[in-house]
Amino acid sequence: MTSEPSSDAAPGTAARALSPATLAVTAGRPPHAPQAPVNPPVVLSSTYVSTGTPAPGDLLYTRNGTETWSAFEDALATLEHAELPALVTGSGMAAIAAALSLVPPGGRVVLPRHSYQMTRALVDDLRTRAGLDVDLVDIAATDATLAAVRGAADGRAADMLWVESPTNPMLEVADLPALVEGARTAGALVVVDNTFATPLGQQPLVLGADVVVHSVTKYLAGHSDVVLGAAVTSDPELRARLHTYRTVHGAVAGPWEVWLALRGLRTLALRVERSQANALELARRLAAHPDVQEVRHPGLPGDPGHERAARLMSGFGSVLGVRPRGGAAGADAVVDAVRLWVPATSLGGVESCLERRRRFSTESPTVPEDLLRLAVGVEDAEDLWADLDQALQQAARTTSD
Ligand SMILES: *Cc1c(COP(=O)(O)O)cnc(C)c1O
């Protein structure tokens, strides 16, 4: 963090000692000075007055940086325990593209087979265009993943380990500390897509990961009204490369979007707390529902990721994988029958959404055809349950006819 966190804290308290829920409220604010606004202003200007040779950090042209981004970038860096401001980007994919640019041409990246489908699509594109060598792994299988990073099969070590945990949409949980340590020992950069866990659930940079990326679109902004991303690192050289990538590729954020994201970030702890509690309660009930075949959620004691998530994360996340009875047709019938739940892609908003993931041809073929991804929001749990229950019953009736 380059800004003064102590100016955000009450007198006599160290900002580092504040809890994440507090920091989400206090970070990235103007100092407590007489007549200062409580919120940072939105600056609408594409250029700044300047002459001569610009000094490092000078505001010059908004594609390079603007104070409207800085407030959000400082706040996110504080939550991720980064030593340097985050870099906000025009979407999560822009941040992911920037992070993948750290792999040298023809280099190798080890990636979870169930990572976000557009991350896999980008890696596929880089494979054909830039000769990237891609090794898809089960990220929950620590030894096999680290063997792939070391290049056990062909003696060629990976340049980067990409981690998503929990994965989208299969919710596998990685042993993040072991992966970070093993990959760094093998000389690979470690990038963690922390979208699902949020910085409240885990802080990969503290464990030694090199870069964290976010789809800010999801929990951080939290209201399904912006598309935005961010990359965070404590390494000055990596940050400079990511910054250059953002500047020259031009996938930059608009000021209003970043302002909305910072506004959303203020309530992150409240939203995550509520949606996680809802998700756990729904997971338990769904697991006992006669019209449900399988429920995936790290909060369920029988889930393959449970022990690890309980040990390594605070909270189990707000996403569920549900396989209703009746196959893909049964799953589609549930989506057709909901009234309160929104049939839509995406997650991390206040409203609960669901979709059958394999409706996308780009989703991994190892994701079951009948898997519904439930992105649980902050509505009343009983209302969410009543709607799901009626939809499951209706779907069971229509698909058995
Ligand atoms: C949505 C998502 C992304 C992509 O972010 P956009 O903001 O949609 O570009 C990346 N990773 C994960 C885990 C996501 O859920």
The ligand as an SDF file (V2000), in Angstrom:
LIG
                    3D

 15 15  0  0  0  0  0  0  0  0999 V2000
  -16.6900  -14.1150  -14.0670 C   0  0  0  0  0  0  0  0  0  0  0  0
  -15.3640  -14.6730  -13.7720 C   0  0  0  0  0  0  0  0  0  0  0  0
  -14.2390  -14.2270  -14.4700 C   0  0  0  0  0  0  0  0  0  0  0  0
  -14.3130  -13.2270  -15.6100 C   0  0  0  0  0  0  0  0  0  0  0  0
  -14.5700  -11.9440  -15.1590 O   0  0  0  0  0  0  0  0  0  0  0  0
  -15.3470  -10.8390  -16.0650 P   0  0  0  0  0  0  0  0  0  0  0  0
  -15.4520   -9.6940  -15.1290 O   0  0  0  0  0  0  0  0  0  0  0  0
  -16.6430  -11.4520  -16.4620 O   0  0  0  0  0  0  0  0  0  0  0  0
  -14.4840  -10.5700  -17.2480 O   0  0  0  0  0  0  0  0  0  0  0  0
  -13.0140  -14.7620  -14.1110 C   0  0  0  0  0  0  0  0  0  0  0  0
  -12.8990  -15.6870  -13.1400 N   0  0  0  0  0  0  0  0  0  0  0  0
  -13.9510  -16.1450  -12.4580 C   0  0  0  0  0  0  0  0  0  0  0  0
  -13.7580  -17.1540  -11.3840 C   0  0  0  0  0  0  0  0  0  0  0  0
  -15.2210  -15.6580  -12.7410 C   0  0  0  0  0  0  0  0  0  0  0  0
  -16.2870  -16.1330  -12.0740 O   0  0  0  0  0  0  0  0  0  0  0  0
  1  2  1  0
  2  3  1  0
  2 14  2  0
  3  4  1  0
  3 10  2  0
  4  5  1  0
  5  6  1  0
  6  7  2  0
  6  8  1  0
  6  9  1  0
 10 11  1  0
 11 12  2  0
 12 13  1  0
 12 14  1  0
 14 15  1  0
M  END
$$$$
